[in-house]
Structures are given as C-alpha cells and as structure tokens.
Amino acid sequence: MAKRGVDVIYGEAAFVGSNAIRVDGREFEARNIVIATGSKPRPLPIPGAEHLTTSDDVLSDPVLPRAVVFIGGGVIAFELGHVYARAGVDVTILEALPQLLGGFDADAVAQLRGESERLGIGIHTKAWVRKVEEAGGRLRVSFAKDGVESVVEADRVVNCAGRVADVEGLDLGAGVVVHREGRIEIDDHLRSRSNPDVYVCGDAVWNSPQLSPIATYEGGIVGRNIVDGPKHRPDYSHIPASLYSIPAVAGVGLTEAKARERGLHVKIHVNDMQGWLSARTYAEAVAWSKIIVEETTDRIVGAHLVGHAGEELIHIFALAMKHAITASQLADMVYGFPTFSADIRNML
C-alpha cells in the first residue's frame, strides 16, 4: 500500500455526509467512497443465542470439543463439520429448510450427505431450533422435527445460519445510502441507487455469492467504474463455487432444477465414477458428476462434481461456458493420462 501511495487508517468509519466519513474524530471527503466491510454471522433470534459461537471462534479454538452442533446446514457447517468428524468429534447439523446447501445441485448435495452420514455426522433437515441452554457444563439444544421435540447435547454450538453485510455501524442514512435491514440497494454497476458516488463490493453486496474471489472480482469492477465511469457490470453466471469438504463439491452455471424452470431443453449426463480407474487409484469414497448440456446448441449450461478433483476440474467447465466451447469440442480434446481431466470425455 505504501509503495502505491495509499494511506491506511485504522479505526471505525461512519458517514457524516454523502461524500464524507469520520474515523475516530477525523473527517475525510472524497469524490467516491467504497463500502467493502465484509460480512458477519447472521444473528439467531432464539433463547440462549448468547451461548452460540461462530466460525471465527472455531478457527481460533485451541481445545478439541467432544461434540459440536451446527445450526444451519450451509457451506461452513459441512466444511468445519468434516474437519471435526475426522478428528473424532461427534457432529450434528440442524437445518430448518428441507434442502441442504441450497445453491448447489440437489443430487450433488445428496452425494455429499450420504458420505457425511457415513462419517458419522448426524444431519437433520426441517429441524427448528427452539432454544439453547446450559446443562451440567455442556450445552443442550432443543429442536423440533416433524412435530417431534428432540434434544442433543454438545460442548460447542456454532451459528451457521449464514452471514449478513457488516454495515450496521456505518450510519448509512447520513451518507444518503438507502438500505433495507443492512441490504444496500445497488444498481447494475455496484453503485448505491440513492447515492451514485458510493460503491459496494465483496460480502457487503447482499445478493452476490459470498466468496473471496468474487470480492476481488467485484473490487476490480468498482475500480474500473470509478476510473472509466459506470460502464462495467459483474457477470456471475460463469463463476464456479466449491465446498471444501472431503469429498469436495463443485458447481458452475445452472442446477438441473434451474434449467428445468427456465424451460431449457437439456441433456443430463450423470456418472457415478467411483469404479473408474482414476477414482480407484485415489481410493475415492465418492466420485460423481452431472453435466447439463443444452440440446439445441450443444453448449454446457451447468456442471456439478463431487470428489474426482472437482474443485479443480470445475474451472475447465467454467472456461468452456464463458467462451462458448461446446460439449462436443470439450469431449474432443486430448487430455493427459492418467489424470482426472482425462475423464471429462467420459463425463460427456
């Protein structure tokens, strides 16, 4: 930062005008202001919420608990849950919705759920947490599922109900930045609709995936718009996402359900690859793929992988989608063998 002539000031910032902020008694004015404050755990309005920890707490905890309950069946719960389970911890995941990991393809999630349960992770969907209370030095979580009240005890209860933009202390009203419950209203160029001198990027953007590469991508767009004028727009359709459990889950583009909703005529290529040479070589417990191809154009509109180096291979499918490389062209490539990439031809 110093080499680029950037002053870094540490402190809590808040708006004092449409183009001005105050940090610890000092005021700064600028033609443009960028909100890049990241996100924080979504608070849970349940009795005993003060007993909950967050993913940040988990990562800094030096003591391995005997049992952990995750409230919310999202990415954080599965990634940290797999770490705990492999360390011998008793893990339970409670999800209020019928579907786990809503952003991923349902069949891919089913593959991960089966492997997670094989590891000993207890998973409950449509489970509504009633309260969390202390009991004999441990924590007792009461929840209802299918009309039946149940209790599970743990040493840690982790709030995994998602994250929200961390903008509460910015006094957005003073900056003429319209928002609803912390969700800043932005246009297609990542500008505040009410104050176009203010831009938003990263996890503070409430309606884009909360992923670090997307924060970097949005930051680049904001920078270019400040320099060039509002010309650049983000395109999230070809950005892959991965869940780093073991096996990993990766996806890009449309899920099968979304493709059907849009009325696309698609061919679905599904493969259980566990018996394939590459999967056997690496002793994979799960190796699975679903590639969604639009029949009329032969273009890939979605790809979903579980295991099989999916967190790496997904980028090949993303590249094909972004640059209109057809499924036939991708299958016609000559890939090095033996590699996981060589299996792409067979996935199609």
Contacts in CASP RR format, 6 or more apart in sequence:
PFRMAT RR
TARGET T0000
AUTHOR 0000-0000-0000
METHOD contacts of the structure
MODEL  1
MAKRGVDVIYGEAAFVGSNAIRVDGREFEARNIVIATGSKPRPLPIPGAE
HLTTSDDVLSDPVLPRAVVFIGGGVIAFELGHVYARAGVDVTILEALPQL
LGGFDADAVAQLRGESERLGIGIHTKAWVRKVEEAGGRLRVSFAKDGVES
VVEADRVVNCAGRVADVEGLDLGAGVVVHREGRIEIDDHLRSRSNPDVYV
CGDAVWNSPQLSPIATYEGGIVGRNIVDGPKHRPDYSHIPASLYSIPAVA
GVGLTEAKARERGLHVKIHVNDMQGWLSARTYAEAVAWSKIIVEETTDRI
VGAHLVGHAGEELIHIFALAMKHAITASQLADMVYGFPTFSADIRNML
1 7 0 8 1.000
1 8 0 8 1.000
9 23 0 8 1.000
9 26 0 8 1.000
11 23 0 8 1.000
11 24 0 8 1.000
12 23 0 8 1.000
12 24 0 8 1.000
12 169 0 8 1.000
13 21 0 8 1.000
13 22 0 8 1.000
13 23 0 8 1.000
13 170 0 8 1.000
14 21 0 8 1.000
14 22 0 8 1.000
14 23 0 8 1.000
14 169 0 8 1.000
14 170 0 8 1.000
14 171 0 8 1.000
14 174 0 8 1.000
15 21 0 8 1.000
15 22 0 8 1.000
15 33 0 8 1.000
15 170 0 8 1.000
15 171 0 8 1.000
15 172 0 8 1.000
15 173 0 8 1.000
15 174 0 8 1.000
15 175 0 8 1.000
15 177 0 8 1.000
16 22 0 8 1.000
16 27 0 8 1.000
16 171 0 8 1.000
16 174 0 8 1.000
16 175 0 8 1.000
17 174 0 8 1.000
17 175 0 8 1.000
17 176 0 8 1.000
18 175 0 8 1.000
18 176 0 8 1.000
18 195 0 8 1.000
18 197 0 8 1.000
18 198 0 8 1.000
19 29 0 8 1.000
19 30 0 8 1.000
19 31 0 8 1.000
19 33 0 8 1.000
19 197 0 8 1.000
20 27 0 8 1.000
20 28 0 8 1.000
20 29 0 8 1.000
20 30 0 8 1.000
21 27 0 8 1.000
21 28 0 8 1.000
21 33 0 8 1.000
22 28 0 8 1.000
31 197 0 8 1.000
32 197 0 8 1.000
32 198 0 8 1.000
32 199 0 8 1.000
32 226 0 8 1.000
33 197 0 8 1.000
33 198 0 8 1.000
33 199 0 8 1.000
34 198 0 8 1.000
34 199 0 8 1.000
34 200 0 8 1.000
34 201 0 8 1.000
34 219 0 8 1.000
34 222 0 8 1.000
34 223 0 8 1.000
34 226 0 8 1.000
35 167 0 8 1.000
35 170 0 8 1.000
35 177 0 8 1.000
35 184 0 8 1.000
35 198 0 8 1.000
35 199 0 8 1.000
35 200 0 8 1.000
35 201 0 8 1.000
35 204 0 8 1.000
36 200 0 8 1.000
36 201 0 8 1.000
36 202 0 8 1.000
36 204 0 8 1.000
36 215 0 8 1.000
36 219 0 8 1.000
37 165 0 8 1.000
37 166 0 8 1.000
37 167 0 8 1.000
37 170 0 8 1.000
37 203 0 8 1.000
37 204 0 8 1.000
38 165 0 8 1.000
38 166 0 8 1.000
38 202 0 8 1.000
38 203 0 8 1.000
38 204 0 8 1.000
38 215 0 8 1.000
39 163 0 8 1.000
39 164 0 8 1.000
39 165 0 8 1.000
39 166 0 8 1.000
39 203 0 8 1.000
39 204 0 8 1.000
39 210 0 8 1.000
40 163 0 8 1.000
40 164 0 8 1.000
40 166 0 8 1.000
41 54 0 8 1.000
41 55 0 8 1.000
41 159 0 8 1.000
41 161 0 8 1.000
41 162 0 8 1.000
41 163 0 8 1.000
41 164 0 8 1.000
42 159 0 8 1.000
42 161 0 8 1.000
42 162 0 8 1.000
42 163 0 8 1.000
42 164 0 8 1.000
43 49 0 8 1.000
43 159 0 8 1.000
44 52 0 8 1.000
44 71 0 8 1.000
44 129 0 8 1.000
44 159 0 8 1.000
44 161 0 8 1.000
46 129 0 8 1.000
46 130 0 8 1.000
46 131 0 8 1.000
46 132 0 8 1.000
47 130 0 8 1.000
47 131 0 8 1.000
47 132 0 8 1.000
47 133 0 8 1.000
48 131 0 8 1.000
48 132 0 8 1.000
48 133 0 8 1.000
49 132 0 8 1.000
49 159 0 8 1.000
51 132 0 8 1.000
51 133 0 8 1.000
51 134 0 8 1.000
51 139 0 8 1.000
51 157 0 8 1.000
52 71 0 8 1.000
52 132 0 8 1.000
52 157 0 8 1.000
52 158 0 8 1.000
52 159 0 8 1.000
53 61 0 8 1.000
53 156 0 8 1.000
53 157 0 8 1.000
53 158 0 8 1.000
53 159 0 8 1.000
54 158 0 8 1.000
54 159 0 8 1.000
55 76 0 8 1.000
55 80 0 8 1.000
55 158 0 8 1.000
55 160 0 8 1.000
57 158 0 8 1.000
58 80 0 8 1.000
58 156 0 8 1.000
58 158 0 8 1.000
61 156 0 8 1.000
64 87 0 8 1.000
64 89 0 8 1.000
65 84 0 8 1.000
65 89 0 8 1.000
65 154 0 8 1.000
65 155 0 8 1.000
65 156 0 8 1.000
66 89 0 8 1.000
66 90 0 8 1.000
66 155 0 8 1.000
67 89 0 8 1.000
67 90 0 8 1.000
67 91 0 8 1.000
67 92 0 8 1.000
67 138 0 8 1.000
67 153 0 8 1.000
67 154 0 8 1.000
67 155 0 8 1.000
67 156 0 8 1.000
68 81 0 8 1.000
68 84 0 8 1.000
68 89 0 8 1.000
68 90 0 8 1.000
68 91 0 8 1.000
68 92 0 8 1.000
68 154 0 8 1.000
68 155 0 8 1.000
68 156 0 8 1.000
68 157 0 8 1.000
68 158 0 8 1.000
69 91 0 8 1.000
69 92 0 8 1.000
69 93 0 8 1.000
69 94 0 8 1.000
69 139 0 8 1.000
69 141 0 8 1.000
69 152 0 8 1.000
69 154 0 8 1.000
69 156 0 8 1.000
69 157 0 8 1.000
69 158 0 8 1.000
70 76 0 8 1.000
70 77 0 8 1.000
70 80 0 8 1.000
70 81 0 8 1.000
70 91 0 8 1.000
70 92 0 8 1.000
70 93 0 8 1.000
70 94 0 8 1.000
70 157 0 8 1.000
70 158 0 8 1.000
70 160 0 8 1.000
71 94 0 8 1.000
71 129 0 8 1.000
71 141 0 8 1.000
71 157 0 8 1.000
71 158 0 8 1.000
71 159 0 8 1.000
71 160 0 8 1.000
71 161 0 8 1.000
72 93 0 8 1.000
72 94 0 8 1.000
72 95 0 8 1.000
72 96 0 8 1.000
72 160 0 8 1.000
72 161 0 8 1.000
72 162 0 8 1.000
73 93 0 8 1.000
73 94 0 8 1.000
73 95 0 8 1.000
73 100 0 8 1.000
73 101 0 8 1.000
73 123 0 8 1.000
73 160 0 8 1.000
74 95 0 8 1.000
74 100 0 8 1.000
74 101 0 8 1.000
74 102 0 8 1.000
74 160 0 8 1.000
74 162 0 8 1.000
75 101 0 8 1.000
75 243 0 8 1.000
76 158 0 8 1.000
76 160 0 8 1.000
76 162 0 8 1.000
77 93 0 8 1.000
77 158 0 8 1.000
77 160 0 8 1.000
78 93 0 8 1.000
78 100 0 8 1.000
78 101 0 8 1.000
78 112 0 8 1.000
78 116 0 8 1.000
78 243 0 8 1.000
78 245 0 8 1.000
79 243 0 8 1.000
79 244 0 8 1.000
79 245 0 8 1.000
80 158 0 8 1.000
81 89 0 8 1.000
81 91 0 8 1.000
81 93 0 8 1.000
81 121 0 8 1.000
81 245 0 8 1.000
82 116 0 8 1.000
82 119 0 8 1.000
82 121 0 8 1.000
82 245 0 8 1.000
82 246 0 8 1.000
84 91 0 8 1.000
85 91 0 8 1.000
85 116 0 8 1.000
85 119 0 8 1.000
85 120 0 8 1.000
85 121 0 8 1.000
86 119 0 8 1.000
86 246 0 8 1.000
90 154 0 8 1.000
91 120 0 8 1.000
91 121 0 8 1.000
91 122 0 8 1.000
92 121 0 8 1.000
92 122 0 8 1.000
92 123 0 8 1.000
92 124 0 8 1.000
92 152 0 8 1.000
92 154 0 8 1.000
93 100 0 8 1.000
93 116 0 8 1.000
93 121 0 8 1.000
93 122 0 8 1.000
93 123 0 8 1.000
93 124 0 8 1.000
94 124 0 8 1.000
94 127 0 8 1.000
94 129 0 8 1.000
94 141 0 8 1.000
94 143 0 8 1.000
94 152 0 8 1.000
95 123 0 8 1.000
95 124 0 8 1.000
95 125 0 8 1.000
95 126 0 8 1.000
95 127 0 8 1.000
96 126 0 8 1.000
96 127 0 8 1.000
96 128 0 8 1.000
96 129 0 8 1.000
97 125 0 8 1.000
97 126 0 8 1.000
98 125 0 8 1.000
98 126 0 8 1.000
99 106 0 8 1.000
99 109 0 8 1.000
99 125 0 8 1.000
100 109 0 8 1.000
100 113 0 8 1.000
100 123 0 8 1.000
100 125 0 8 1.000
101 109 0 8 1.000
101 112 0 8 1.000
101 243 0 8 1.000
101 249 0 8 1.000
102 109 0 8 1.000
103 241 0 8 1.000
103 255 0 8 1.000
104 241 0 8 1.000
104 243 0 8 1.000
104 249 0 8 1.000
104 251 0 8 1.000
104 255 0 8 1.000
104 304 0 8 1.000
105 251 0 8 1.000
105 255 0 8 1.000
105 256 0 8 1.000
105 257 0 8 1.000
105 290 0 8 1.000
105 304 0 8 1.000
106 255 0 8 1.000
106 256 0 8 1.000
106 257 0 8 1.000
107 256 0 8 1.000
107 270 0 8 1.000
107 290 0 8 1.000
107 304 0 8 1.000
108 249 0 8 1.000
108 251 0 8 1.000
108 288 0 8 1.000
108 290 0 8 1.000
108 304 0 8 1.000
108 305 0 8 1.000
108 306 0 8 1.000
109 249 0 8 1.000
111 247 0 8 1.000
111 249 0 8 1.000
111 286 0 8 1.000
111 288 0 8 1.000
111 306 0 8 1.000
112 243 0 8 1.000
112 245 0 8 1.000
112 247 0 8 1.000
112 249 0 8 1.000
112 286 0 8 1.000
112 306 0 8 1.000
113 123 0 8 1.000
115 247 0 8 1.000
115 285 0 8 1.000
115 286 0 8 1.000
116 122 0 8 1.000
116 123 0 8 1.000
116 245 0 8 1.000
117 123 0 8 1.000
118 285 0 8 1.000
124 143 0 8 1.000
124 145 0 8 1.000
126 145 0 8 1.000
126 146 0 8 1.000
127 143 0 8 1.000
127 144 0 8 1.000
127 145 0 8 1.000
128 143 0 8 1.000
128 144 0 8 1.000
128 145 0 8 1.000
129 141 0 8 1.000
129 142 0 8 1.000
129 143 0 8 1.000
130 142 0 8 1.000
130 143 0 8 1.000
130 144 0 8 1.000
130 149 0 8 1.000
131 141 0 8 1.000
131 142 0 8 1.000
132 139 0 8 1.000
132 140 0 8 1.000
132 141 0 8 1.000
132 142 0 8 1.000
132 157 0 8 1.000
133 139 0 8 1.000
133 140 0 8 1.000
133 142 0 8 1.000
134 140 0 8 1.000
135 153 0 8 1.000
138 153 0 8 1.000
138 154 0 8 1.000
138 155 0 8 1.000
139 153 0 8 1.000
139 154 0 8 1.000
139 155 0 8 1.000
139 156 0 8 1.000
139 157 0 8 1.000
140 151 0 8 1.000
140 152 0 8 1.000
140 153 0 8 1.000
141 151 0 8 1.000
141 152 0 8 1.000
141 153 0 8 1.000
141 154 0 8 1.000
141 157 0 8 1.000
142 149 0 8 1.000
142 150 0 8 1.000
142 151 0 8 1.000
143 149 0 8 1.000
143 150 0 8 1.000
143 151 0 8 1.000
143 152 0 8 1.000
144 150 0 8 1.000
163 203 0 8 1.000
163 210 0 8 1.000
164 182 0 8 1.000
164 206 0 8 1.000
165 182 0 8 1.000
165 183 0 8 1.000
165 184 0 8 1.000
165 203 0 8 1.000
165 204 0 8 1.000
165 205 0 8 1.000
165 206 0 8 1.000
166 203 0 8 1.000
166 204 0 8 1.000
167 179 0 8 1.000
167 182 0 8 1.000
167 184 0 8 1.000
167 204 0 8 1.000
168 182 0 8 1.000
170 177 0 8 1.000
172 178 0 8 1.000
172 179 0 8 1.000
172 182 0 8 1.000
172 184 0 8 1.000
175 195 0 8 1.000
175 198 0 8 1.000
176 192 0 8 1.000
176 194 0 8 1.000
176 195 0 8 1.000
177 184 0 8 1.000
177 192 0 8 1.000
177 194 0 8 1.000
177 195 0 8 1.000
177 198 0 8 1.000
178 184 0 8 1.000
178 185 0 8 1.000
178 192 0 8 1.000
178 193 0 8 1.000
178 194 0 8 1.000
179 185 0 8 1.000
182 206 0 8 1.000
183 206 0 8 1.000
183 207 0 8 1.000
184 192 0 8 1.000
184 200 0 8 1.000
184 204 0 8 1.000
184 205 0 8 1.000
184 206 0 8 1.000
185 192 0 8 1.000
185 193 0 8 1.000
185 194 0 8 1.000
186 192 0 8 1.000
186 193 0 8 1.000
186 200 0 8 1.000
186 205 0 8 1.000
187 193 0 8 1.000
187 196 0 8 1.000
187 230 0 8 1.000
188 233 0 8 1.000
189 221 0 8 1.000
189 225 0 8 1.000
189 230 0 8 1.000
189 231 0 8 1.000
189 232 0 8 1.000
189 233 0 8 1.000
190 199 0 8 1.000
190 200 0 8 1.000
190 201 0 8 1.000
190 205 0 8 1.000
190 218 0 8 1.000
190 221 0 8 1.000
190 222 0 8 1.000
190 225 0 8 1.000
190 234 0 8 1.000
191 197 0 8 1.000
191 198 0 8 1.000
191 199 0 8 1.000
191 200 0 8 1.000
191 225 0 8 1.000
191 230 0 8 1.000
192 198 0 8 1.000
192 199 0 8 1.000
192 200 0 8 1.000
196 230 0 8 1.000
199 222 0 8 1.000
199 223 0 8 1.000
199 225 0 8 1.000
199 226 0 8 1.000
200 222 0 8 1.000
201 215 0 8 1.000
201 218 0 8 1.000
201 219 0 8 1.000
201 220 0 8 1.000
201 221 0 8 1.000
201 222 0 8 1.000
202 208 0 8 1.000
202 210 0 8 1.000
202 214 0 8 1.000
202 215 0 8 1.000
202 218 0 8 1.000
202 219 0 8 1.000
203 210 0 8 1.000
203 215 0 8 1.000
205 218 0 8 1.000
208 214 0 8 1.000
208 218 0 8 1.000
208 234 0 8 1.000
208 236 0 8 1.000
209 236 0 8 1.000
209 239 0 8 1.000
209 241 0 8 1.000
211 239 0 8 1.000
211 241 0 8 1.000
213 239 0 8 1.000
214 236 0 8 1.000
214 239 0 8 1.000
217 234 0 8 1.000
217 239 0 8 1.000
218 234 0 8 1.000
221 232 0 8 1.000
221 233 0 8 1.000
221 234 0 8 1.000
224 231 0 8 1.000
224 232 0 8 1.000
225 231 0 8 1.000
225 232 0 8 1.000
237 253 0 8 1.000
237 321 0 8 1.000
238 252 0 8 1.000
238 253 0 8 1.000
238 318 0 8 1.000
238 321 0 8 1.000
238 322 0 8 1.000
239 252 0 8 1.000
239 318 0 8 1.000
240 250 0 8 1.000
240 251 0 8 1.000
240 252 0 8 1.000
240 314 0 8 1.000
240 315 0 8 1.000
240 317 0 8 1.000
240 318 0 8 1.000
241 250 0 8 1.000
241 251 0 8 1.000
241 252 0 8 1.000
242 248 0 8 1.000
242 249 0 8 1.000
242 250 0 8 1.000
242 251 0 8 1.000
242 310 0 8 1.000
242 311 0 8 1.000
242 314 0 8 1.000
243 249 0 8 1.000
243 250 0 8 1.000
244 311 0 8 1.000
247 284 0 8 1.000
247 285 0 8 1.000
247 286 0 8 1.000
247 287 0 8 1.000
247 306 0 8 1.000
247 307 0 8 1.000
247 308 0 8 1.000
248 306 0 8 1.000
248 307 0 8 1.000
248 310 0 8 1.000
248 311 0 8 1.000
249 304 0 8 1.000
249 305 0 8 1.000
249 306 0 8 1.000
249 307 0 8 1.000
250 304 0 8 1.000
250 305 0 8 1.000
250 306 0 8 1.000
250 310 0 8 1.000
250 311 0 8 1.000
250 313 0 8 1.000
250 314 0 8 1.000
251 302 0 8 1.000
251 303 0 8 1.000
251 304 0 8 1.000
251 305 0 8 1.000
251 314 0 8 1.000
251 317 0 8 1.000
252 302 0 8 1.000
252 303 0 8 1.000
252 314 0 8 1.000
252 317 0 8 1.000
252 318 0 8 1.000
252 321 0 8 1.000
253 301 0 8 1.000
253 302 0 8 1.000
253 303 0 8 1.000
253 321 0 8 1.000
254 262 0 8 1.000
254 264 0 8 1.000
254 292 0 8 1.000
254 301 0 8 1.000
254 302 0 8 1.000
255 302 0 8 1.000
255 304 0 8 1.000
256 266 0 8 1.000
256 268 0 8 1.000
256 290 0 8 1.000
256 292 0 8 1.000
259 266 0 8 1.000
259 292 0 8 1.000
259 301 0 8 1.000
259 302 0 8 1.000
260 266 0 8 1.000
264 294 0 8 1.000
264 301 0 8 1.000
265 294 0 8 1.000
265 295 0 8 1.000
265 296 0 8 1.000
266 292 0 8 1.000
266 293 0 8 1.000
266 294 0 8 1.000
266 295 0 8 1.000
266 301 0 8 1.000
267 292 0 8 1.000
267 293 0 8 1.000
267 295 0 8 1.000
268 290 0 8 1.000
268 291 0 8 1.000
268 292 0 8 1.000
268 293 0 8 1.000
269 289 0 8 1.000
269 290 0 8 1.000
269 291 0 8 1.000
269 292 0 8 1.000
269 293 0 8 1.000
269 347 0 8 1.000
269 348 0 8 1.000
270 288 0 8 1.000
270 289 0 8 1.000
270 290 0 8 1.000
271 288 0 8 1.000
271 289 0 8 1.000
271 290 0 8 1.000
271 346 0 8 1.000
271 347 0 8 1.000
272 287 0 8 1.000
272 288 0 8 1.000
273 279 0 8 1.000
273 284 0 8 1.000
273 287 0 8 1.000
273 288 0 8 1.000
273 289 0 8 1.000
273 308 0 8 1.000
273 343 0 8 1.000
273 347 0 8 1.000
274 280 0 8 1.000
274 284 0 8 1.000
274 285 0 8 1.000
274 286 0 8 1.000
274 287 0 8 1.000
274 288 0 8 1.000
275 287 0 8 1.000
276 287 0 8 1.000
276 343 0 8 1.000
276 346 0 8 1.000
277 338 0 8 1.000
278 287 0 8 1.000
278 308 0 8 1.000
278 338 0 8 1.000
278 339 0 8 1.000
278 340 0 8 1.000
278 342 0 8 1.000
278 343 0 8 1.000
279 287 0 8 1.000
279 308 0 8 1.000
281 338 0 8 1.000
284 307 0 8 1.000
284 308 0 8 1.000
286 306 0 8 1.000
286 307 0 8 1.000
287 306 0 8 1.000
287 307 0 8 1.000
287 308 0 8 1.000
288 305 0 8 1.000
288 306 0 8 1.000
288 307 0 8 1.000
288 308 0 8 1.000
289 303 0 8 1.000
289 304 0 8 1.000
289 305 0 8 1.000
289 306 0 8 1.000
289 308 0 8 1.000
289 347 0 8 1.000
290 303 0 8 1.000
290 304 0 8 1.000
290 305 0 8 1.000
291 300 0 8 1.000
291 302 0 8 1.000
291 303 0 8 1.000
291 304 0 8 1.000
291 317 0 8 1.000
291 327 0 8 1.000
291 347 0 8 1.000
291 348 0 8 1.000
292 300 0 8 1.000
292 301 0 8 1.000
292 302 0 8 1.000
292 303 0 8 1.000
292 304 0 8 1.000
293 299 0 8 1.000
293 300 0 8 1.000
293 301 0 8 1.000
293 327 0 8 1.000
293 348 0 8 1.000
294 300 0 8 1.000
294 301 0 8 1.000
297 326 0 8 1.000
298 326 0 8 1.000
298 327 0 8 1.000
298 328 0 8 1.000
299 321 0 8 1.000
299 324 0 8 1.000
299 326 0 8 1.000
299 327 0 8 1.000
300 317 0 8 1.000
300 320 0 8 1.000
300 321 0 8 1.000
300 325 0 8 1.000
300 326 0 8 1.000
300 327 0 8 1.000
300 330 0 8 1.000
301 321 0 8 1.000
302 317 0 8 1.000
302 321 0 8 1.000
303 314 0 8 1.000
303 317 0 8 1.000
303 318 0 8 1.000
303 321 0 8 1.000
305 313 0 8 1.000
305 314 0 8 1.000
308 340 0 8 1.000
308 343 0 8 1.000
309 340 0 8 1.000
310 340 0 8 1.000
312 340 0 8 1.000
313 340 0 8 1.000
313 341 0 8 1.000
313 344 0 8 1.000
316 330 0 8 1.000
316 341 0 8 1.000
316 344 0 8 1.000
317 330 0 8 1.000
319 325 0 8 1.000
320 326 0 8 1.000
320 327 0 8 1.000
320 329 0 8 1.000
320 330 0 8 1.000
327 348 0 8 1.000
328 348 0 8 1.000
330 344 0 8 1.000
330 348 0 8 1.000
331 344 0 8 1.000
331 345 0 8 1.000
331 348 0 8 1.000
333 344 0 8 1.000
333 345 0 8 1.000
335 341 0 8 1.000
335 342 0 8 1.000
335 344 0 8 1.000
335 345 0 8 1.000
336 342 0 8 1.000
END
